[in-house]
């Protein structure tokens, strides 16, 4: 049995290491727009960095998914702002809106249907 001791990590210089950054944004939409700007800057600064090398984690992916689609999904692959992406771990009802609508209608006897709920349902068709 060999005794292997690991060397301690050298201290991180906050002026040189930009791997963690904090930004303040007034909305979820703005957070995602800032993320796009930061990713584009990182890809431009390091040509070896690819979108497949990046993972972005959020507390509630279902809350962020529409904003991610709005910011990242509306660029053409020939657009310099285009970044290929995928969203993982969404709840099944957000992936199948008709199933969500059916679930909502079946539970409709337990609650009142508001005008905005009705418009949301009609938007699915």
C-alpha positions in Angstrom: 0.0 0.0 0.0 1.5 3.3 -1.0 0.8 6.6 0.7 -0.2 9.1 -1.8 -0.4 12.7 -0.6 -1.9 15.3 -2.9 -0.3 18.7 -3.2 -2.5 21.5 -2.0 -3.9 23.7 -4.7 -2.3 27.0 -5.3 -4.3 30.1 -4.3 -6.6 31.5 -7.0 -5.9 35.0 -8.1 -9.3 36.7 -8.5 -7.8 39.2 -11.0 -6.8 36.4 -13.4 -9.5 33.7 -12.7 -12.8 34.7 -14.2 -14.4 31.3 -14.0 -17.1 32.5 -11.5 -18.8 35.9 -12.1 -21.7 37.5 -10.5 -24.2 39.8 -12.3 -27.3 41.6 -11.1 -30.3 41.5 -13.5 -33.7 42.9 -13.1 -35.5 39.9 -14.7 -35.1 36.3 -15.7 -35.1 37.4 -19.4 -32.3 39.9 -18.7 -30.3 37.1 -16.9 -30.4 35.0 -20.0 -29.5 37.9 -22.3 -26.4 38.6 -20.0 -25.6 34.9 -20.2 -25.6 35.0 -24.0 -23.4 38.0 -24.0 -20.9 36.4 -21.6 -20.8 33.2 -23.5 -20.2 34.9 -26.8 -17.4 36.9 -25.2 -15.9 33.7 -23.7 -16.1 31.9 -27.1 -14.4 34.9 -28.8 -11.6 35.1 -26.2 -10.8 31.3 -26.3 -11.3 29.7 -29.8 -10.8 26.2 -28.3 -13.9 26.7 -26.1 -17.0 25.1 -27.7 -20.6 25.3 -26.7 -20.5 21.5 -25.9 -17.9 22.4 -23.2 -20.4 24.6 -21.3 -23.1 23.7 -18.9 -25.4 26.3 -17.3 -27.4 25.3 -14.3 -30.4 27.1 -12.9 -32.5 26.5 -9.8 -35.8 25.9 -11.8 -35.3 25.0 -15.4 -39.0 25.3 -16.1 -39.0 28.9 -15.1 -36.0 29.7 -17.3 -36.9 27.5 -20.4 -39.1 30.1 -22.1 -36.5 32.8 -21.7 -33.7 30.5 -22.9 -35.9 29.7 -26.0 -36.6 33.4 -26.6 -32.9 34.5 -26.4 -31.0 31.5 -27.9 -33.7 30.0 -30.1 -34.4 33.0 -32.3 -31.0 33.3 -34.0 -30.1 31.8 -37.4 -27.1 29.5 -37.5 -25.4 32.0 -39.8 -25.9 34.8 -37.2 -22.7 35.6 -35.3 -24.8 35.5 -32.0 -25.9 31.9 -32.7 -25.1 29.4 -29.9 -26.4 25.8 -30.2 -28.1 24.7 -27.0 -30.4 22.2 -25.5 -32.5 22.3 -22.3 -32.5 19.2 -20.1 -34.5 18.1 -17.1 -37.7 19.9 -18.0 -40.9 18.6 -16.5 -42.8 16.3 -18.8 -45.8 18.6 -18.9 -43.8 21.4 -20.4 -42.5 19.1 -23.1 -46.0 17.9 -24.0 -48.3 21.0 -23.8 -51.4 19.0 -24.9 -50.9 16.6 -22.0 -50.7 19.6 -19.7 -53.9 21.0 -21.2 -55.7 17.7 -20.7 -54.5 17.5 -17.1 -55.7 21.1 -16.6 -59.1 20.5 -18.1 -59.7 17.3 -16.1 -58.8 19.2 -12.9 -61.1 22.1 -13.9 -64.0 20.9 -11.8 -61.9 21.7 -8.7 -61.1 25.3 -9.6 -62.4 28.3 -11.6 -61.2 28.9 -15.1 -60.0 32.4 -15.5 -59.8 34.3 -18.8 -56.0 34.1 -18.8 -56.2 30.3 -18.2 -58.6 30.0 -21.2 -56.3 32.1 -23.4 -53.3 29.9 -22.4 -55.3 26.8 -23.4 -56.4 28.3 -26.7 -52.8 29.2 -27.5 -51.9 25.5 -27.5 -54.1 25.0 -30.6 
